[in-house]
């Protein structure tokens, strides 16, 4: 499975600040829990990457150009 392959796996995603001033992305799926902490600057970069990927995905949809 690659980044561009769809999956039927369901996951719970939560994002929020920690008590240490970090941004936590918390993923829970299939009994696994993955907490990932990022500095606010890194979180901003991740947000920009997500936004850019969303824009690319929109451009791929049939009938959208």
C-alpha positions as CSV (number, residue, x, y, z in Angstrom):
1,X,0.0,0.0,0.0
2,X,1.3,3.4,-0.9
3,X,0.4,7.0,0.0
4,X,-1.8,7.2,-3.1
5,X,-3.7,3.9,-2.6
6,X,-7.1,3.9,-1.0
7,X,-7.8,1.8,2.1
8,X,-10.8,0.5,4.0
9,X,-9.0,0.9,7.4
10,X,-10.9,3.2,9.7
11,X,-9.1,5.4,12.2
12,X,-9.8,8.0,14.8
13,X,-7.8,11.3,14.4
14,X,-7.6,13.9,17.1
15,X,-5.5,17.1,17.0
16,X,-4.9,19.5,19.8
17,X,-2.3,21.3,22.0
18,X,-0.4,19.5,24.8
19,X,0.3,20.9,28.3
20,X,3.9,21.3,27.1
21,X,3.1,23.7,24.3
22,X,3.3,21.1,21.5
23,X,0.7,20.1,19.0
24,X,-0.4,16.5,19.2
25,X,-1.8,14.5,16.3
26,X,-3.3,11.3,17.9
27,X,-4.2,8.4,15.7
28,X,-6.1,5.3,16.9
29,X,-6.8,2.4,14.5
30,X,-7.1,-1.3,14.9
31,X,-6.1,-1.3,18.6
32,X,-3.0,0.8,18.0
33,X,-2.6,4.3,19.4
34,X,-0.1,6.6,17.9
35,X,0.5,10.0,19.6
36,X,2.8,12.3,17.6
37,X,3.9,15.6,19.1
38,X,5.2,18.5,16.9
39,X,6.4,22.0,17.6
40,X,3.9,24.7,16.6
41,X,6.2,25.6,13.6
42,X,6.3,22.0,12.4
43,X,2.5,21.7,12.9
44,X,2.1,24.8,10.6
45,X,4.2,23.1,7.9
46,X,2.1,19.9,8.2
47,X,-1.0,22.0,7.9
48,X,0.4,23.6,4.7
49,X,1.2,20.1,3.3
50,X,-2.3,18.9,4.0
51,X,-3.8,22.0,2.3
52,X,-1.6,21.5,-0.7
53,X,-2.6,17.8,-0.9
54,X,-6.3,18.7,-0.7
55,X,-5.9,21.2,-3.6
56,X,-4.1,18.6,-5.7
57,X,-6.9,16.1,-4.9
58,X,-9.5,18.6,-5.9
59,X,-7.8,19.1,-9.2
60,X,-7.9,15.3,-9.9
61,X,-11.7,15.0,-9.4
62,X,-13.5,14.4,-12.7
63,X,-15.3,17.5,-14.0
64,X,-13.1,19.9,-11.9
65,X,-10.5,21.9,-13.7
